[in-house]
Amino acid sequence: MNSRRSRTEIIAEILRIAKGGARKTRIVYGANINFKLLSEYLKKLEKAGLIIEESGKNSIIRTTEKGIEYLRQYENLESIGIL
């Protein structure tokens, strides 16, 4: 059995953690990824409109409505065993 997570699983985890707003450190530890990988994912997710990064000294990452809908769809597919 492959114990590595798919990109889709990592994206879903990032979106879950950022749902209520989270700093990068919280996402890194919660999703069990490193900062370099997180930066790559954040760029892609922001470009896709799934998250927003509130700038400032301690920037906060938040899942957008589009990101929440993506997460809902992912969880639906996961619950019926497709993912």
N, C-alpha and C positions, 0 to 999 in steps of 0.2 A: 504494500500500500504506500502511496506517495504521501509523505507527511508535510510537504511544502504547500503553502497556501497559494492560491491563484491570485492574480492581479485583482480580479473581481472581489475576492474575499477581503483583500487588504483595503481596497477602496471602500467597501461597505463598512469595515471597521473604523476607518478614518471618519467617514460620514456620521456613524453612530456616536463616536466620541465628541465630534465637533457640533453635534446637534444643539446643545445648549451653550456653546461657545467654549473654546479651550485654547490654551497656549500650546506652542509647539512641543514643549517638553512633555506635557500630559499626553499628547497624541503619540509621541515617540514611545513612551512607556506603555501606554494602553494598547497600541497596535503592535507592539514588539517589533519595531523597525528602527533603523538608525536615522540620524538627521539628514544624511545625504539622500537616502531613499525617500524620506518624507518630503524634502524639497522638490524632488522630481515629481512626486505624486501631487503636491500642492499646486505646482505650475499647471499640470494637466487638468486638475479638478477645477481650478479657478478659470482657466480658459474655456472649459465646458460649462461654466456657470453653476457648478454644483456646490461650490464654497465661495465665501468672501473672506478676505483678510482685512481686519480693521487695523489700520496702521497706527503706529505710536511706539512708545518705548517698549511696552509689553504687548505686542500685537496679539489679537484674539482671532482665532479661526472659527467661522460659523458656517454651518450647513445652510444653504439657501432652500427655498421652497422646491426648486427643481431637484436639489440634492435629496431632500426628504422624500420626494416622489420616486426618485431612483431607488432609494433605500427600501421604500414600501414594495416596489416591484421585485427587487432582489429577494426580500424576505418572503414574498408570496411564492416565488419560484423555489426558494429553498424549502418552504414548508410542504410543498407537494412533491419534493424529492427530485426536482429537475437539476438543482445545483448541489 
